[in-house]
Amino acid sequence: MREWDREVSRVAEPTVTRPEVVDFGGSGPPILLLHGLMGRASTWRPVAPWLTRYGRVVGLDARGHGASPHRGGGWRTEDFAADAAAAVEELGAPAVVVGHSMGGLHAWTLAAIRPELVRAVVVEDMAPDQRGRTVDPWRAHFASWPVPFASLDDVRAYFGGPVGDYFAECFEERADGYHLTADLDDLYGIAAEWGERDFWPLVERVTCPLLAIEAEHTAMPPGQQARLPVRAPGGGHHLVVAGAGHVVHRDAPLTYRGAVEAFLSEVLTR
């Protein structure tokens, strides 16, 4: 019996009941989806259906986001990775961990500190060394948003295109209209660490295969994403997606899907 088949038998019917966990269905090897800053697990809805062909797909609302009960502090990257580790442990077998932006950082951190829980990593548009950057430029931008929005249609129209659909998943209805599910002060606290730390030492502890998907119009420091599978001992691949912005899986869904499916076909048959 292949190792994959043994793992399928171990995770046939896991039970995940925490409010911050979204079960997208499927069966077989676990696939854990980690969203970006401001997001939530439901932002993966366009991706999850085709991923269920490859395993049991679960998304996690990170601390400070979505339905996570954890608010107001505890923003070390290792803390987020520990939350992801708990989700994988509930699923009962090593997972492929797919992360967008912040989620990509948490994915390779999990693989570094708990290698027994991760069989492969997909990183979408995230760089390990952003030291010197601050959240200050973001403050004016976020303050310019016309929050609360009157409707989700207004959210979609304001942000426009595929990104508008993405952001519609990040807002929730309150008495006076639609607000982000995350608190801006929490977001600033989370992102502040990225401008202070070098995360290459964690990349250099990743012993499983790693796929780095970079947006052509990335805002990340140049050259770093191409080096992710080079500096990670597990090796892997790097792809630049032409025409795509930061949310590659929304901007170029077919290219993103093709890259991830090819990678899964490779790593799940090892």
LINRAZI-V260902 format. One record per pair of residues at least 12 apart in sequence whose ideal C-beta (glycine too) atoms are under 10 Angstrom apart, sorted by the first residue. I is the first residue (numbers start at 1). J is the second residue. Records with the same first field share a line. If there is no record, write none. Layout:
I->J + J
This chain:
2->268 + 269 + 270
3->29 + 94 + 119 + 268 + 269 + 270
4->28 + 29 + 55 + 93 + 119 + 267 + 268 + 269 + 270
5->28 + 29
6->93
7->28 + 29 + 30 + 55 + 92 + 93 + 94 + 95 + 119 + 268
8->27 + 28 + 29 + 55 + 56 + 93
9->28 + 93
10->29 + 30 + 91 + 92 + 93 + 94
11->27 + 28 + 29 + 30 + 55 + 56 + 90 + 91 + 92 + 93 + 94 + 95
12->27 + 28 + 56 + 92
13->27 + 56 + 92
14->27 + 30 + 56 + 58 + 90 + 91 + 92 + 93
15->90 + 91 + 92
16->30 + 56 + 58 + 60 + 87 + 90 + 91
17->90
18->60 + 61 + 67 + 68 + 69 + 83 + 86 + 87 + 90
19->61 + 66 + 67 + 68 + 69
20->40 + 41 + 59 + 60 + 61 + 62 + 63 + 65 + 66 + 67 + 68 + 69 + 70 + 83 + 87
21->41 + 58 + 59 + 60 + 61 + 67 + 68 + 86 + 87 + 90 + 91
22->40 + 41 + 42 + 44 + 45 + 48 + 57 + 58 + 59 + 60 + 61 + 66 + 67
23->41 + 48 + 56 + 57 + 58 + 59 + 91
24->41 + 42 + 44 + 45 + 47 + 48 + 49 + 51 + 52 + 56 + 57 + 58 + 59
25->48 + 49 + 51 + 52 + 56 + 57 + 58
26->48 + 49 + 51 + 52 + 53 + 54 + 55 + 56 + 57 + 58
27->52 + 55 + 56 + 57
28->52 + 53 + 54 + 55 + 56 + 57 + 93 + 268
29->54 + 55 + 56 + 91 + 93 + 94 + 95 + 96 + 119 + 120 + 264 + 267 + 268
30->55 + 56 + 57 + 58 + 87 + 88 + 90 + 91 + 92 + 93 + 94 + 95 + 96 + 97 + 117 + 119
31->47 + 48 + 51 + 52 + 54 + 55 + 56 + 57 + 58 + 59 + 91 + 95 + 96 + 97 + 98 + 119 + 120 + 122 + 260 + 264 + 268
32->55 + 56 + 57 + 58 + 59 + 60 + 84 + 85 + 87 + 88 + 91 + 95 + 96 + 97 + 98 + 99 + 103 + 106 + 107 + 110 + 117 + 118
33->47 + 48 + 51 + 57 + 58 + 59 + 60 + 95 + 96 + 97 + 98 + 99 + 100 + 103 + 107 + 122
34->59 + 60 + 61 + 62 + 80 + 81 + 83 + 84 + 87 + 97 + 98 + 99 + 100 + 101 + 102 + 103 + 104 + 105 + 106 + 107 + 110 + 122 + 123 + 124
35->59 + 60 + 61 + 62 + 65 + 66 + 98 + 99 + 100 + 101 + 102 + 103 + 106 + 166 + 169 + 170
36->62 + 65 + 99 + 100 + 101 + 102 + 103 + 104 + 105 + 106 + 124 + 125 + 126 + 166 + 170 + 246 + 247
37->62 + 64 + 65 + 100 + 101 + 102 + 103 + 105 + 138 + 170 + 182 + 186 + 187 + 188 + 190 + 191 + 194
38->64 + 65 + 101 + 102 + 142 + 166 + 167 + 170 + 171 + 180 + 181 + 182 + 184 + 187 + 190 + 191
39->59 + 61 + 62 + 65 + 66 + 100 + 101 + 102 + 103 + 166 + 167 + 169 + 170 + 180 + 181 + 182 + 247
40->59 + 60 + 61 + 62 + 65 + 66 + 67 + 68 + 169 + 170 + 171 + 172 + 180 + 181 + 182
41->58 + 59 + 60 + 61 + 62 + 65 + 66 + 67 + 68 + 103 + 169
42->59 + 61 + 66 + 67 + 168 + 169 + 170 + 181
43->59 + 65 + 66 + 100 + 103 + 165 + 166 + 167 + 168 + 169 + 170 + 247 + 249 + 250
44->57 + 58 + 59 + 60 + 98 + 100 + 103 + 169 + 249
45->59 + 165 + 166 + 169
46->162 + 165 + 166 + 169 + 249 + 250 + 253 + 256 + 257
47->59 + 98 + 100 + 249 + 250 + 253 + 256 + 257 + 260
48->98
50->253 + 257 + 260 + 261
51->96 + 98 + 257 + 260 + 261 + 264
53->261 + 264
54->96 + 260 + 261 + 264 + 265 + 267 + 268
55->91 + 93 + 95 + 96 + 264 + 268
56->91 + 92 + 93 + 95
57->95 + 96 + 98
58->87 + 88 + 90 + 91 + 95
59->87 + 98 + 103
60->80 + 83 + 84 + 86 + 87 + 88 + 97 + 103 + 106
61->83 + 181 + 182
62->75 + 79 + 80 + 83 + 84 + 99 + 102 + 103 + 106 + 182 + 190
63->75 + 76 + 79 + 80 + 83 + 106 + 182 + 186 + 190
64->80 + 181 + 182 + 183 + 185 + 186 + 187 + 189 + 190
65->102 + 170 + 180 + 181 + 182 + 183 + 186 + 187 + 190
66->169 + 170 + 172 + 181 + 182
67->172 + 181
68->83 + 181 + 182
70->83 + 186
71->182 + 183 + 185 + 186
72->183 + 185 + 186 + 189
73->186 + 189
74->186 + 189 + 190
75->186 + 187 + 188 + 189 + 190 + 191 + 192 + 193
76->109 + 190 + 193 + 197
77->102 + 105 + 106 + 108 + 109 + 110 + 113 + 190 + 193 + 194 + 197 + 199 + 202
78->106 + 109 + 110 + 112 + 113 + 202
79->106 + 109
80->102 + 103 + 105 + 106 + 107 + 109 + 110 + 190
81->97 + 105 + 106 + 107 + 108 + 109 + 110 + 111 + 112 + 113 + 114 + 117 + 202
82->106 + 109 + 110 + 113 + 114
83->106 + 110
84->97 + 99 + 103 + 106 + 107 + 109 + 110 + 111 + 114 + 117 + 118
85->97 + 109 + 110 + 113 + 114 + 116 + 117 + 118
86->117
87->110 + 117
88->110 + 114 + 116 + 117 + 118
89->114 + 117
91->117
93->117 + 119
94->111 + 114 + 115 + 116 + 117 + 118 + 119 + 120 + 208
95->107 + 110 + 111 + 117 + 118 + 119 + 120 + 121
96->118 + 119 + 120 + 121 + 122 + 208 + 209 + 211 + 260 + 263 + 264 + 267 + 268
97->109 + 110 + 111 + 117 + 118 + 119 + 120 + 121 + 122 + 123 + 208
98->120 + 121 + 122 + 123 + 124 + 211 + 213 + 249 + 260 + 263 + 264
99->121 + 122 + 123 + 124 + 125 + 126
100->122 + 123 + 124 + 125 + 126 + 166 + 213 + 246 + 247 + 248 + 249 + 250
101->123 + 124 + 125 + 126 + 127 + 215 + 219 + 220 + 246 + 247 + 248
102->126 + 187 + 190 + 191 + 194
103->122 + 123 + 124 + 126
104->121 + 122 + 123 + 124 + 125 + 126 + 127 + 128 + 210 + 212 + 213 + 225 + 228
105->123 + 126 + 127 + 128 + 130 + 193 + 194 + 197 + 199 + 202 + 203
106->123 + 126
107->120 + 121 + 122 + 123 + 124 + 126 + 206 + 210
108->121 + 122 + 123 + 126 + 128 + 199 + 202 + 203 + 204 + 205 + 206 + 208 + 210 + 212 + 228 + 232
109->121 + 199 + 202 + 203 + 205 + 206
110->202 + 206
111->123 + 202 + 203 + 205 + 206 + 207 + 208 + 209 + 210 + 232 + 234
112->199 + 201 + 202 + 203 + 204 + 205 + 206 + 207 + 208 + 232
113->202 + 205
115->205 + 206 + 207 + 208 + 234
117->208
118->206 + 207 + 208 + 209 + 210 + 234
119->208 + 209 + 234 + 267 + 268 + 270
120->206 + 208 + 209 + 210 + 211 + 234 + 236 + 263 + 264 + 266 + 267 + 268 + 270
121->203 + 206 + 208 + 209 + 210 + 211 + 212 + 228 + 229 + 232 + 234 + 236 + 263 + 267
122->209 + 210 + 211 + 212 + 213 + 236 + 237 + 249 + 256 + 259 + 260 + 263 + 264 + 267
123->203 + 206 + 210 + 211 + 212 + 213 + 214 + 225 + 228 + 229 + 232 + 236 + 238
124->211 + 212 + 213 + 214 + 215 + 225 + 241 + 244 + 246 + 247 + 248 + 249 + 256 + 259 + 260
125->212 + 213 + 214 + 215 + 217 + 218 + 219 + 220 + 225 + 241 + 244 + 245 + 246 + 247 + 248 + 249
126->194 + 199 + 212 + 213 + 214 + 218 + 220 + 224 + 225 + 228 + 246
127->194 + 199 + 200 + 212 + 214 + 218 + 219 + 220 + 221 + 222 + 223 + 224 + 225 + 227 + 228
128->194 + 197 + 198 + 199 + 200 + 201 + 202 + 203 + 204 + 220 + 221 + 224 + 225 + 227 + 228 + 231
129->194 + 197 + 198 + 199 + 200 + 203 + 220 + 221 + 224
130->191 + 193 + 194 + 195 + 196 + 197 + 198 + 199 + 219 + 220 + 221 + 224
131->194 + 195 + 196 + 197 + 198 + 199 + 221
132->195 + 196 + 221
133->191 + 192 + 194 + 195 + 196 + 219 + 221
134->188 + 191 + 192 + 194 + 195 + 196
135->184 + 187 + 188 + 189 + 190 + 191 + 192 + 194 + 195
136->188 + 195
138->184 + 187 + 188 + 191
139->184 + 188
142->180 + 184 + 187 + 188
143->184
145->158 + 159 + 167 + 180 + 184
146->158 + 177
147->171 + 176 + 177 + 178 + 179 + 180 + 184
148->171 + 173 + 174 + 175 + 176 + 177 + 178 + 179 + 180
149->167 + 168 + 171 + 173 + 177 + 178 + 179 + 180
150->176 + 177 + 178
151->168 + 171 + 173 + 177 + 178
152->164 + 165 + 167 + 168 + 169 + 171 + 172 + 173 + 178
153->168 + 178
154->168 + 171 + 177 + 178
155->167 + 168 + 169 + 170 + 171 + 177 + 178 + 180
156->168 + 171
161->245 + 247 + 250 + 251
162->244 + 245 + 247 + 249 + 250 + 251 + 252 + 253
163->245 + 246 + 247 + 250 + 251
164->250
165->247 + 250
166->246 + 247 + 249 + 250 + 251
167->180 + 247 + 250
169->181
170->182
199->224
200->224 + 227 + 228 + 231 + 232
201->231
202->232
203->224 + 227 + 228 + 229 + 230 + 231 + 232 + 233
204->231 + 232 + 233
205->232 + 233 + 234
206->228 + 229 + 231 + 232 + 233 + 234 + 235 + 236
207->232 + 233 + 234 + 235
208->232 + 233 + 234 + 235 + 236 + 267 + 270
209->229 + 232 + 234 + 235 + 236 + 237 + 263 + 266 + 267 + 270
210->228 + 229 + 230 + 231 + 232 + 233 + 234 + 235 + 236 + 237 + 238 + 263 + 267
211->228 + 229 + 236 + 237 + 238 + 239 + 259 + 260 + 262 + 263 + 264 + 266 + 267
212->224 + 225 + 226 + 227 + 228 + 229 + 230 + 232 + 236 + 237 + 238 + 239 + 240 + 259
213->225 + 237 + 238 + 239 + 240 + 241 + 244 + 248 + 249 + 252 + 255 + 256 + 259 + 260 + 263
214->226 + 228 + 238 + 239 + 240 + 241 + 244 + 248
215->240 + 241 + 242 + 243 + 244 + 245 + 246 + 247 + 248 + 251 + 252
216->240 + 241 + 242 + 243 + 244 + 245 + 248 + 251 + 252
217->241 + 242 + 243 + 244 + 245 + 246 + 248 + 251
218->240 + 241 + 244 + 245 + 246 + 248
219->245 + 246
220->246
225->238 + 239 + 240
226->238 + 239 + 240
234->267
236->263 + 266 + 267
237->259 + 262 + 263 + 266
239->255 + 256 + 258 + 259 + 260 + 262 + 263
241->255 + 256 + 259
242->255
243->255
244->256
